């Protein structure tokens, strides 16, 4: 895939105008001739558009799906998004979506890193390393839903201190999303092999746009060797969890660097 330009918030508005209807009941009306924003956007996608072309933005985007379902493509990952889910897109990712149901409704909050305090940098880094969405249930969904409405109210009233209050609300959303992600991670402790797989995937996530040749991944070949020698994962399982298209691609990748197939390498070096 060719490198896509990094869109500013202003440039992103051209995409949102193809997805959002005029005169929304929630959020900003980006079609209003007097429309302006200051540091953040809060919008409603009410089903006007059901498909977004691939794009890259320089801002963070929080998406709360209220109704409907969609398929979202983020870099090399594909996510099936259901109702009552919260997801954060980080700057620079290549993303697109396609609605998979007729009824759609979601709230969207767009902001730059600079809008938040420097103390939240580690929080943003956590979400960069854990890009999955979170399914919200019960009180969690109601709390997040309410915060979106409070941000909308602050924007529309613009009373003294509304910018600082909005920052605090955004911080709360990021912390709540982290809590949901951590609860999922903690319910299934990672084995050593799974930790290595996570590290590998994070490297791919970070470098896949710039690393184009097999040789450039030679420095992480040892992680694949570990899985073959010290775990009982099948070649098919390793193929899937390490994001190879199929076992043949994995075999060609490995053989080009090691000179033998993954299965032969396992038979030769497998620890009892």
C-alpha positions as CSV (number, residue, x, y, z in Angstrom):
1,X,0.0,0.0,0.0
2,X,1.4,3.4,-0.9
3,X,2.1,5.8,1.9
4,X,-1.0,8.0,2.5
5,X,-0.6,11.7,3.4
6,X,-1.1,12.6,7.1
7,X,-4.3,14.6,7.3
8,X,-4.8,17.5,9.7
9,X,-8.0,17.9,11.6
10,X,-9.0,20.5,9.0
11,X,-8.3,18.1,6.1
12,X,-10.2,15.3,7.9
13,X,-13.4,17.4,7.8
14,X,-13.7,16.7,4.1
15,X,-14.0,13.0,5.0
16,X,-16.5,13.7,7.8
17,X,-18.7,15.8,5.5
18,X,-19.3,12.7,3.4
19,X,-20.3,10.6,6.4
20,X,-22.4,13.0,8.6
21,X,-25.7,14.6,8.1
22,X,-26.5,18.3,8.5
23,X,-28.2,19.7,11.6
24,X,-27.2,16.9,14.0
25,X,-28.9,16.6,17.3
26,X,-25.6,15.9,19.0
27,X,-22.2,17.5,18.5
28,X,-20.9,20.0,16.0
29,X,-22.6,20.9,12.8
30,X,-19.6,21.0,10.4
31,X,-21.8,22.2,7.6
32,X,-22.8,25.4,9.4
33,X,-21.3,28.4,7.6
34,X,-20.2,29.8,10.9
35,X,-18.7,26.5,12.1
36,X,-15.4,26.7,14.0
37,X,-13.6,24.5,16.5
38,X,-10.9,24.9,19.1
39,X,-8.6,22.0,19.7
40,X,-11.2,19.2,19.4
41,X,-14.2,18.0,17.4
42,X,-17.2,16.2,18.8
43,X,-19.4,14.7,16.1
44,X,-22.3,12.3,15.4
45,X,-22.2,9.8,12.6
46,X,-25.9,9.1,12.1
47,X,-25.6,6.8,9.1
48,X,-25.4,9.4,6.4
49,X,-22.3,7.6,5.0
50,X,-21.5,3.9,5.4
51,X,-18.0,3.7,4.0
52,X,-14.8,5.5,4.5
53,X,-11.8,5.3,2.2
54,X,-8.4,4.6,3.6
55,X,-6.9,7.6,5.4
56,X,-4.3,8.6,7.9
57,X,-4.8,11.4,10.4
58,X,-2.5,13.3,12.7
59,X,-5.1,13.3,15.6
60,X,-6.5,10.9,18.0
61,X,-10.1,9.7,17.4
62,X,-12.4,8.2,20.0
63,X,-15.4,6.3,18.6
64,X,-18.4,5.3,20.7
65,X,-20.6,3.0,18.6
66,X,-24.2,3.3,19.8
67,X,-26.1,1.3,17.3
68,X,-25.2,-1.0,14.3
69,X,-22.1,-2.9,13.4
70,X,-19.2,-2.3,11.1
71,X,-15.9,-3.7,10.0
72,X,-12.9,-1.4,10.7
73,X,-9.5,-1.9,9.1
74,X,-6.6,-0.5,11.0
75,X,-3.2,-1.0,9.4
76,X,-2.9,-4.8,8.9
77,X,-5.7,-5.6,11.4
78,X,-9.4,-6.1,10.9
79,X,-11.9,-5.5,13.7
80,X,-15.6,-6.4,13.8
81,X,-17.3,-3.5,15.8
82,X,-20.6,-4.1,17.6
83,X,-22.9,-1.9,19.4
84,X,-21.8,-0.2,22.7
85,X,-18.1,-0.4,21.9
86,X,-15.4,2.2,22.4
87,X,-12.3,2.4,20.3
88,X,-9.3,4.8,20.1
89,X,-7.5,5.4,16.8
90,X,-4.0,6.8,17.3
91,X,-2.2,9.2,14.9
92,X,-0.7,7.8,11.8
93,X,-2.6,4.6,11.5
94,X,-4.1,3.7,8.1
95,X,-7.7,3.1,8.7
96,X,-11.0,2.6,6.9
97,X,-14.5,1.2,7.8
98,X,-17.5,-0.4,6.2
99,X,-20.9,-0.5,7.9
100,X,-22.4,-4.0,8.0
101,X,-25.9,-3.1,9.2
102,X,-28.5,-0.7,8.0
103,X,-28.9,1.3,11.2
104,X,-25.9,3.2,12.3
105,X,-25.2,5.7,15.0
106,X,-21.9,6.7,16.7
107,X,-20.3,9.6,18.5
108,X,-16.8,10.7,17.5
109,X,-14.3,12.8,19.4
110,X,-11.2,14.0,17.6
111,X,-8.3,15.7,19.5
112,X,-4.6,16.3,19.2
113,X,-2.0,15.0,21.7
114,X,-1.0,18.6,22.4
115,X,-4.5,19.3,23.8
116,X,-3.9,17.0,26.8
117,X,-1.4,17.5,29.5
118,X,2.1,15.8,29.3
119,X,1.2,13.6,32.3
120,X,-1.1,11.6,30.1
121,X,1.6,10.6,27.6
122,X,2.0,7.2,29.2
123,X,-1.8,6.7,29.0
124,X,-1.7,7.4,25.3
125,X,1.3,5.1,24.8
126,X,-0.7,2.3,26.5
127,X,-3.5,2.7,24.0
128,X,-1.0,2.8,21.1
129,X,0.3,-0.6,22.2
130,X,-3.2,-2.0,22.8
131,X,-5.2,-0.9,19.8
132,X,-8.2,-3.2,20.3
133,X,-11.7,-1.9,21.0
134,X,-13.6,-2.5,24.2
135,X,-17.2,-3.8,24.5
136,X,-18.9,-1.7,27.1
137,X,-21.8,-3.1,29.2
138,X,-24.1,-1.7,31.8
139,X,-22.7,1.1,33.9
140,X,-19.5,1.3,31.9
141,X,-21.4,2.2,28.7
142,X,-23.7,4.6,30.5
143,X,-20.8,6.4,32.1
144,X,-19.0,6.8,28.8
145,X,-22.2,7.8,27.0
146,X,-22.8,10.5,29.6
147,X,-19.3,11.9,29.3
148,X,-19.7,12.3,25.6
149,X,-22.9,14.3,26.3
150,X,-21.1,16.4,28.9
151,X,-18.4,17.3,26.4
152,X,-21.1,18.2,23.9
153,X,-22.8,20.5,26.5
154,X,-19.5,22.2,27.4
155,X,-18.8,23.0,23.7
156,X,-22.2,24.4,23.1
157,X,-22.4,26.5,26.3
158,X,-18.7,27.6,26.2
159,X,-18.8,28.9,29.7
160,X,-15.6,30.0,31.6
161,X,-13.2,27.1,31.9
162,X,-14.9,24.8,29.5
163,X,-11.7,23.9,27.7
164,X,-10.1,22.6,30.9
165,X,-13.2,20.8,31.9
166,X,-13.3,19.2,28.4
167,X,-9.7,18.0,28.8
168,X,-10.6,16.3,32.0
169,X,-13.6,14.6,30.4
170,X,-11.3,13.3,27.6
171,X,-8.8,12.0,30.2
172,X,-11.7,10.2,31.9
173,X,-12.7,8.5,28.7
174,X,-9.1,7.4,28.1
175,X,-8.8,6.0,31.6
176,X,-12.1,4.2,31.4
177,X,-11.0,2.6,28.1
178,X,-7.7,1.6,29.6
179,X,-9.6,0.0,32.6
180,X,-11.7,-2.0,30.1
181,X,-8.7,-3.2,28.2
182,X,-6.8,-4.2,31.3
183,X,-9.8,-6.2,32.6
184,X,-9.7,-8.2,29.4
185,X,-5.9,-8.7,29.6
186,X,-6.0,-9.8,33.2
187,X,-8.7,-12.4,32.7
188,X,-6.3,-14.3,30.5
189,X,-2.7,-14.3,31.8
190,X,-0.1,-14.4,29.0
191,X,2.3,-17.3,28.7
192,X,5.9,-16.5,27.8
193,X,5.2,-17.5,24.2
194,X,2.2,-15.1,24.1
195,X,4.3,-12.3,25.5
196,X,6.8,-12.8,22.7
197,X,4.0,-12.8,20.2
198,X,2.6,-9.6,21.6
199,X,6.1,-8.0,21.4
200,X,6.4,-9.2,17.8
201,X,3.0,-7.8,16.8
202,X,3.8,-4.5,18.5
203,X,7.0,-4.3,16.4
204,X,5.1,-5.0,13.2
205,X,2.5,-2.4,14.2
206,X,5.2,0.2,14.8
207,X,7.3,-0.5,11.7
208,X,5.3,-2.2,9.1
209,X,4.9,0.9,6.9
210,X,8.7,1.4,6.7
211,X,10.0,-2.1,6.8
212,X,9.4,-3.5,3.3
213,X,11.9,-6.4,2.9
214,X,12.3,-9.8,4.6
215,X,15.9,-9.0,5.6
216,X,14.8,-6.0,7.7
217,X,12.9,-8.4,9.9
218,X,15.9,-10.6,10.5
219,X,16.5,-9.0,13.9
220,X,13.2,-10.4,15.2
221,X,13.6,-13.9,13.6
222,X,14.8,-15.2,17.0
223,X,11.3,-14.7,18.4
224,X,9.9,-17.0,15.7
225,X,12.7,-19.5,16.5
226,X,11.7,-19.5,20.1
227,X,8.1,-20.3,19.3
228,X,9.2,-23.2,17.1
229,X,11.6,-24.7,19.7
230,X,10.1,-23.9,23.1
231,X,6.3,-24.0,22.5
232,X,3.8,-26.6,21.3
233,X,2.0,-24.2,19.0
234,X,1.3,-25.7,15.6
235,X,2.8,-24.1,12.4
236,X,-0.8,-23.1,11.5
237,X,-1.3,-21.4,14.9
238,X,2.0,-19.5,14.6
239,X,1.0,-18.5,11.1
240,X,-2.2,-17.0,12.3
241,X,-1.0,-15.2,15.5
242,X,2.0,-13.7,13.7
243,X,-0.2,-12.3,10.9
244,X,1.3,-14.2,8.0
245,X,-1.2,-14.6,5.1
246,X,-0.7,-18.4,5.1
247,X,1.7,-21.2,6.1
248,X,3.4,-21.0,2.7
249,X,4.3,-17.3,3.3
250,X,5.7,-18.2,6.7
251,X,7.7,-21.0,5.2
252,X,9.2,-18.8,2.5
253,X,10.0,-16.1,5.1
254,X,11.7,-18.5,7.4
255,X,13.6,-20.5,4.8
256,X,15.0,-17.4,3.2
257,X,16.6,-16.4,6.5
258,X,17.5,-19.9,7.9
259,X,17.8,-22.1,4.8
260,X,15.4,-24.7,6.1
261,X,11.6,-24.9,6.6
262,X,10.0,-24.1,10.0
263,X,8.9,-27.7,10.5
264,X,12.5,-29.0,9.8
265,X,13.9,-26.4,12.1
266,X,11.5,-27.6,14.9
267,X,12.5,-31.2,14.4
268,X,16.2,-30.4,14.5
269,X,16.2,-28.1,17.5
270,X,13.0,-28.9,19.5
271,X,13.7,-29.2,23.2
272,X,12.4,-32.3,24.9
